[in-house]
Amino acid sequence: MAAPTKVTVVLKTVKKIAVRFCPFESNVKSTREFLAVVGSEKARSTNMNCEVITTVKHDKSEPVVDITYIDGERLVIKGAKLTKTEMLSAFQSRCIAKDQQTKVAAKK
């Protein structure tokens, strides 16, 4: 197992994160690691109103992370062929962009 990396996740612009996976498939490791990061106490403390919902199914389904932002926009990440780092990078880049949009809108 790889050494844990320090990742700072800010959920300020996120309304809901829904994670779905079949635990018996071989391609769910990165999705489970992503869930561990966004579900951590440190990450959850950045937005106490953010829902993190986990659905575990035994149906050989593809691991999926469905993120809903406060403005209603959605980001769906299919984690079967992605690493945890790639998933977190996509998620964080969208969160940072949304946070900057919010700050610009607040200044107007």
Order of alpha helices (4+ residues) and beta strands (2+ residues): beta-alpha-alpha-beta-beta-beta-alpha
